[in-house]
């Protein structure tokens, strides 16, 4: 597995820059990247939701309210 470091990323726990990486693996999700980023300095892990979970959240946040405004002439 190869580590891909994220340039400019700062760890939320130890505040060190350029220590966050993502490991490539054969069983990773689409795009060949896993959904967990890890700090090489302190071991803190950042977990990203899967694509299906993001779709569910986006669908819940949609507001389909329509308001009609009458303008006077």
Residue pairs with C-beta under 8 A, 6 or more apart in sequence:
1 23
1 24
1 25
2 23
2 24
3 21
3 22
3 23
3 40
4 21
4 22
4 23
4 24
4 33
5 18
5 19
5 20
5 21
5 40
6 18
6 20
6 21
6 22
6 37
7 18
8 17
8 18
9 17
9 18
9 19
9 20
9 37
10 16
10 17
10 20
11 17
11 19
11 20
11 39
11 41
11 42
11 44
12 44
12 46
13 39
13 42
13 44
14 39
14 41
14 42
14 44
16 39
16 41
16 42
19 39
19 40
19 41
19 42
20 37
20 38
20 39
20 40
20 46
21 37
21 38
21 40
22 33
22 34
22 36
22 37
22 38
23 34
23 38
24 32
24 33
24 34
25 34
28 34
28 35
29 35
29 50
29 51
30 51
35 47
35 48
35 49
35 50
36 45
36 46
36 47
36 48
37 45
37 46
37 48
38 44
38 45
38 46
39 45
49 57
